[in-house]
Amino acid sequence: MTKLKCIAVDDEPLALDIIEDYVSKVPFLELIKRTENAIEALQMVQAGGVDLVFLDIQMPELTGIQFLKIANGKSNYIFTTAYSQYALESYDLNVSDYLLKPIAFDRFYKAVEKVHNQLKVGQPAENAIQPLLTPATAVAPANPIQDFIFVKTEHKIQKIELDNILYIEGLKDYISIFTKTERVITLQNMKKMDETLPKGQFIRVHKSYIIALDKIESIERSRISIGEKVIPIGDTYRDEFFRHIDNKNI
């Protein structure tokens, strides 16, 4: 049996002990290195020959997210962390799975088996973070149906049903998502939000506004009415918006 060559990277020796013990129990895994030094691990990955990296996120010299960005797609990764809030931040990285400490062996096995099965058929490991948020760049199944997003607010990660969104307003340092029942404030920027929302359902009409097309009540000159809100159509976005409207036969 061909084994996956693995390295474990964590600044906590006890966490490394657990990963080493779990790897020893899985026939298709081989631990070739355990290290508390993220720079050393990065050099090994860049040199090639590493199939799977167990990677902590919170490390002193180099965070796990910085590690992945520098590695630029080499190897497969399973995040190991005690902090669940990093799940959203890592959604757009090529991560196979996300294990929350303390890690149970059955959950560990499920994660590594997924990577093993994907590599056996010559496919990249499925992005385990993708169900949290489905941006245009995320790995997704054929003909995906996107009906919600998650956004990070001040104290939590909040799920928002797309059908409930009326419009989104961009301000200097944050954006406001106006739904049928509430206003949700998040630090995400307008460009990223525009890329995240499904085309054909939402459109940017101004540098400060994205609207839900099916929530438009009327259009008068260069103004869109959604409920009691009147939204301007910016010159930069005017032609594209009206082309879209014409295609919808509104």
C-alpha positions in Angstrom: 0.0 0.0 0.0 1.3 3.4 -1.0 1.3 5.6 2.1 0.7 9.3 2.2 3.8 11.1 3.5 2.7 13.5 6.2 4.2 16.2 8.4 2.7 17.7 11.5 3.3 21.4 12.3 2.3 22.8 15.7 3.9 24.9 18.4 2.4 22.7 21.1 4.4 19.4 21.8 1.3 17.7 23.2 -0.7 18.4 20.0 2.2 16.9 18.0 2.1 13.8 20.2 -1.6 13.3 19.5 -1.2 13.7 15.8 1.8 11.3 15.8 -0.2 8.7 17.8 -3.2 9.0 15.4 -1.0 8.8 12.3 0.6 5.6 13.6 -2.9 4.0 13.8 -3.8 4.6 10.1 -2.2 2.1 7.7 -2.1 4.5 4.7 -0.3 7.4 6.6 3.4 7.8 7.3 4.7 10.7 9.5 8.0 11.8 8.0 8.3 14.9 10.2 6.9 16.6 13.3 8.0 20.1 14.0 7.3 23.2 16.0 9.1 25.3 13.4 6.7 26.5 10.7 9.6 27.8 8.5 11.2 24.4 8.5 7.9 22.8 7.5 7.4 25.3 4.8 10.8 24.5 3.3 9.9 20.8 3.3 6.6 21.4 1.5 8.2 23.6 -1.1 10.9 21.0 -1.8 8.2 18.5 -2.7 7.4 15.0 -1.6 4.9 15.9 1.2 1.4 14.6 0.5 -0.4 15.9 3.6 0.3 18.6 6.2 -1.4 18.8 9.6 -1.2 22.5 10.2 -1.9 24.5 13.3 -3.3 28.0 12.6 -2.0 30.0 15.6 1.8 29.8 15.5 4.4 32.5 16.5 6.6 32.8 13.4 4.1 32.0 10.7 0.4 31.5 11.0 -1.2 28.5 9.3 -3.1 30.9 6.9 0.2 32.7 6.0 1.8 29.3 5.5 -0.8 28.2 3.0 -0.6 31.5 1.0 3.2 31.1 0.7 3.1 27.4 -0.1 0.7 28.3 -3.0 -1.1 25.1 -3.4 1.7 22.6 -2.8 0.5 19.5 -0.8 -2.8 18.9 0.9 -3.7 20.5 4.3 -5.8 19.7 7.3 -6.1 22.6 9.8 -5.8 21.7 13.5 -6.8 24.5 15.8 -8.6 25.3 19.1 -10.3 28.4 17.6 -13.4 27.8 15.5 -13.6 31.4 14.4 -10.9 30.8 11.9 -13.1 28.6 9.8 -14.6 31.5 7.9 -11.3 33.2 7.4 -9.9 30.1 5.8 -12.9 29.3 3.5 -11.1 30.4 0.3 -7.9 28.5 0.9 -7.2 25.0 -0.4 -7.9 23.2 2.8 -9.0 19.6 2.9 -10.5 19.7 6.3 -10.7 21.6 9.6 -10.2 19.7 12.9 -11.1 21.4 16.1 -9.0 20.6 19.2 -9.3 18.4 21.2 -9.4 16.1 18.2 -11.2 12.8 18.4 -9.7 9.9 16.5 -12.9 9.1 14.6 -13.0 12.7 13.3 -9.3 12.5 12.5 -9.8 9.3 10.5 -12.7 10.7 8.5 -10.6 13.7 7.5 -7.5 11.7 6.4 -9.7 9.1 4.6 -11.2 11.9 2.5 -7.8 13.1 1.4 -6.7 9.5 0.7 -9.7 8.7 -1.4 -9.4 11.9 -3.4 -5.7 11.3 -4.1 -6.4 7.7 -5.2 -8.6 9.0 -8.0 -6.2 11.8 -8.9 -8.4 14.7 -7.7 -7.6 17.5 -5.3 -9.0 17.1 -1.9 -12.5 18.7 -1.5 -12.4 22.0 0.3 -14.0 21.3 3.7 -14.6 25.0 4.4 -16.6 25.6 1.2 -20.0 24.8 2.7 -19.6 27.8 5.1 -19.5 30.3 2.2 -19.7 29.8 -1.5 -17.8 32.5 -3.3 -17.3 32.5 -7.1 -13.8 31.1 -6.5 -14.6 28.3 -4.2 -14.5 24.6 -5.2 -18.1 23.6 -5.7 -20.1 20.7 -7.1 -21.6 20.9 -10.6 -24.7 23.1 -10.8 -24.5 24.3 -7.2 -27.4 25.9 -5.5 -26.4 28.8 -3.3 -29.1 30.0 -1.0 -27.2 31.5 1.9 -23.9 33.0 3.0 -22.1 33.4 6.3 -20.7 36.7 7.4 -18.5 37.7 10.3 -20.1 40.2 12.6 -18.5 41.7 15.7 -19.3 38.8 18.1 -20.3 35.9 15.9 -20.5 34.3 12.4 -24.1 34.8 11.1 -26.0 32.9 8.5 -28.0 35.1 6.1 -30.5 33.6 3.6 -30.0 35.2 0.2 -33.7 35.4 -0.4 -34.0 37.7 2.6 -31.4 40.3 1.4 -32.9 43.5 0.0 -29.7 45.4 -0.7 -26.2 45.9 0.6 -24.7 49.3 1.4 -20.9 49.9 1.5 -19.6 52.4 4.0 -16.0 53.5 4.7 -14.8 50.6 6.9 -17.7 48.1 6.7 -20.8 47.1 4.9 -24.4 46.9 5.9 -26.6 44.0 4.7 -30.3 45.0 4.8 -32.6 42.1 5.0 -36.4 41.9 5.3 -36.1 41.9 9.1 -32.7 43.3 10.1 -29.5 45.2 9.3 -26.3 43.1 9.6 -22.9 44.9 9.8 -19.7 43.2 8.7 -16.2 44.3 8.0 -16.1 42.5 4.6 -15.6 44.9 1.7 -17.9 45.5 -1.3 -15.6 43.9 -3.9 -15.4 40.6 -2.0 -19.1 40.6 -1.3 -19.9 41.3 -5.0 -17.7 38.3 -5.9 -19.4 36.1 -3.3 -23.0 36.7 -4.3 -24.5 34.7 -7.2 -24.6 36.6 -10.5 -28.1 36.9 -11.9 -29.6 37.3 -8.5 -27.6 40.3 -7.3 -26.0 43.2 -9.1 -23.8 46.1 -8.2 -25.5 49.4 -9.2 -23.2 51.9 -7.5 -19.8 51.9 -5.7 -21.8 51.8 -2.5 -24.7 49.6 -3.3 -25.4 46.0 -4.4 -29.1 45.1 -4.9 -31.2 42.0 -5.1 -32.8 42.1 -8.5 -36.0 40.4 -7.5 -36.6 43.0 -4.7 -36.7 46.0 -7.2 -40.1 47.6 -6.9 -39.6 50.4 -9.5 -36.9 52.2 -11.5 -37.3 55.9 -12.2 -34.5 57.7 -14.2 -31.4 56.8 -12.2 -33.0 55.6 -9.1 -34.1 52.2 -7.9 -36.9 51.8 -5.2 -36.7 48.9 -2.9 -39.2 49.3 -0.1 -38.7 52.7 1.3 -35.1 52.9 0.2 -34.2 54.8 -3.0 -30.9 53.7 -4.4 -28.9 55.7 -7.0 -27.5 54.1 -10.1 -23.9 55.0 -10.6 -22.6 56.1 -14.0 -20.0 53.3 -14.0 -22.6 50.6 -13.5 -25.5 52.1 -15.5 -25.0 50.3 -18.8 -24.4 46.9 -17.3 -27.5 47.3 -15.0 -29.9 48.3 -17.8 -28.5 45.5 -20.1 -29.3 43.1 -17.2 -32.8 44.6 -16.8 -33.4 44.3 -20.6 -32.4 40.6 -20.5 -34.9 40.1 -17.7 -37.6 41.7 -19.8 -38.7 43.9 -16.9 
